[in-house]
Amino acid sequence: MKNLEKNILTAAAALLLLPALSFAAGKSIYGEENRLDYFQMSAQMKGLSESVVSLWESASVTAEGSGFKLKTIKYGDQDFGGGKKLCPAEKFREQAIGAFCSGSLVGEDLVLTAGHCITSEAKCADTKLVFGFAVTKEGEAGVTTVPAANVYSCSKVVKRFLGGEPGSDNPEGQRLGPDYALIKLDRKVTGRAPLAVNRGSSLKAGDGVFVIGHPVGLPVKLAGEATVRDFSQVGYFVADLDTFGGNSGSPVFNLASNKIEGILVRGDGDFELSPAGCVTMSTYEQTGGRGEDVTKVGEISSYIPRFSGEKAEDLSGERLEIRDMDSSAIKPAEAASRTMTFD
């Protein structure tokens, strides 16, 4: 994400039909583009992605028969303002978009996401959480109807924090801070395993990480081949993850353990205008750009219930042990003022 003070363009009316994607919390591509669809993932990564959830405005998820219909548009049809659309060669342009943020199941009825995704109890009440928004085989655009068992409502905010809001002063000299929300669903989730969080993290610069979420509101994507750049900031770390608006709230995993290390919350600019006048992804060298900010899971882990067999960290600071867990199994703009950053 470039600075929030940068100039923005107001999106055209077509965008108002969709929930507000977190374009203000921009992200981008570092090095080679390596994002994968669900059908391209390994069995282990598919297992993790089953417990990653997409967040939708309630009006975009409507009952239809025994399930629900998702209101989407084709990514390539999206108007980024002034009639400007994606360039013809952009990846995933034929797929559906509609979600505004991402999250992860961390308890039987608890989802972890970004604080700028669920800003209030009113926003919670107006949010549907949809599991299984994915491309399950090559050539598909992403499911647009889902069974009722995949759709949940946000019933209340358990804990929320967003650095920079009143009462959330950052450490001296640090402009940015943590950004998280833990929300309770209307019922227990069935058929999906809560994901393990790394309560005893020893993550450091150079360690491998990956992210699973819904960039630009697309069906679920895996982005890997990333490393931690800086773990020294209070409340968050910086990594070279390939992420975009809509990835806000996505779980960021430790490559060595497959445990959640944090929540994707901020980053470099998403898009820019090409010389041809169409919109293209912002790209940087692997070590270039500002990097993507990830709230450290330790900021919220005390509110997340432990798994059966999960040992509490002892006074010697030993790493946690997880048993009986199969790992294979800032703020969004409101719709009336949809914006998009191009610089």
C-alpha positions, -999 to +999 in steps of 0.1 A: +000+000+000+013+034-009+006+061+018-030+067+025-025+103+017-018+095-020-043+106-046-072+082-052-097+078-080-134+072-074-145+039-090-174+039-114-210+029-106-204-007-116-182-013-086-209-001-063-227-034-070-200-053-051-189-051-014-161-027-006-128-044-013-099-032+009-081-014-019-069+013+005-049-015+023-030-023-010-007-051-016+013-063-046+035-089-064+072-094-055+094-112-079+077-138-100+039-142-099+033-176-083-002-175-069-020-208-071-057-217-074-073-244-051-071-271-078-034-265-082-025-268-045-010-298-028-033-319-006-018-304+025-023-268+012-059-277+002-065-289+038-053-255+051-074-235+026-105-254+036-104-234+069-098-200+052-129-180+048-141-151+026-160-121+040-189-107+021-215-080+026-248-096+035-266-082+005-241-102-017-251-136-003-287-144-009-307-176-002-314-197-033-330-231-030-312-251-004-281-229-006-269-194-013-261-173-044-230-151-044-232-118-061-200-115-082-187-098-114-159-110-136-126-095-125-118-084-161-151-064-161-143-044-131-141-007-137-112+008-117-125+043-124-130+063-155-137+032-176-102+018-169-101-020-167-076-048-164-051-053-192-058-083-214-029-103-201-036-099-164-038-132-145-072-144-132-091-117-152-118-143-162-125-153-126-153-140-103-147-114-076-170-104-047-155-109-012-141-078+006-117-095+031-104-129+042-102-147+075-092-180+092-111-205+114-092-206+147-119-221+170-150-241+166-170-208+160-142-182+159-126-164+129-095-143+129-093-114+105-081-078+102-095-050+125-101-028+094-123-055+079-148-057+108-149-021+121-179-023+145-208-045+157-229-031+129-203-042+103-203-076+120-240-079+117-238-070+080-212-096+071-215-131+058-186-156+060-184-181+031-162-211+031-153-229-002-152-199-025-127-215-049-118-226-084-119-264-081-108-273-116-090-256-145-111-233-166-137-225-140-144-189-128-151-198-092-182-211-075-211-187-074-235-209-055-226-226-022-244-250+002-260-235+033-234-253+055-207-231+040-223-198+050-221-182+084-230-149+100-209-127+123-226-127+156-203-105+177-168-090+179-148-109+206-117-087+204-106-059+180-077-036+177-064-012+150-033+008+156-039+045+151-075+045+163-083+063+196-068+045+225-043+026+204-011+046+205+019+031+187+053+028+203+074+060+200+088+063+165+066+036+150+038+049+128+020+017+121+009-011+145-012-042+148-045-046+132-068-076+142-103-088+149-115-120+164-152-126+157-177-152+168-199-169+143-236-176+146-229-213+151-202-239+152-184-247+120-188-282+108-166-303+085-136-279+089-107-280+113-096-249+132-061-238+122-032-238+147-016-205+157+021-203+166+019-191+203+056-196+209+069-180+177+106-177+171+101-163+136+130-141+123+141-123+092+148-147+064+123-174+075+099-187+049+062-178+050+031-182+028-004-168+027-038-182+018-067-158+011-089-139-014-069-113-033-091-086-048-121-107-036-111-136-060-116-173-052-090-186-027-054-183-037-021-196-022+010-173-025+043-188-014+080-184-020+081-155+005+103-146+034+102-124+065+121-091+059+118-075+093+105-090+125+116-061+148+085-039+146+061-039+176+029-058+168+037-067+132+063-080+108+071-073+072+074-100+044+075-101+006+042-118+002+022-115-031-011-101-017-038-075-026-068-058-012-092-086-002-062-105+013-067-083+044-073-107+072-056-136+054-037-161+076+001-160+071+017-193+078+052-204+089+066-225+060+083-249+085+053-256+107+022-246+088+010-227+118-004-192+116+022-165+124+000-135+116-027-117+098-021-099+065-031-062+070-011-037+048+013-035+019+025-017-012+003-004-041-019-030-058-023-016-093-011+010-117-020+024-151+000+009-180+012+030-209-017+014-229-042+030-205-054-002-189-048-014-153-020-038-144-007-053-112+021-034-094+053-055-094+086-052-076+119-071-074+118-098-047+137-074-024+120-042-036+090-022-025+080-016+010+069-051+018+036-064+032+027-059+069+015-089+090+001-085+125+019-109+148-005-135+160+009-131+195-011-099+197-044-118+198-034-155+206-044-153+243-080-149+231-078-180+209-088-213+226-061-240+227-066-274+209-070-306+228-035-317+236-019-283+230+005-276+258+008-242+274+042-226+270+062-231+302+084-206+320+115-218+301+100-205+269+099-239+252+081-241+218+045-253+220+034-287+209+003-294+190-013-329+189-045-343+175-045-317+148-043-325+111-030-295+092-037-311+060-073-318+068-064+013+066-102+004+065-123-007+035-142+021+018-179+020+021-198+012-011-210+047-015-175+061-017-156+033-035-120+043-042-090+029-060-053+038-057-033+040-089-001+058-079 
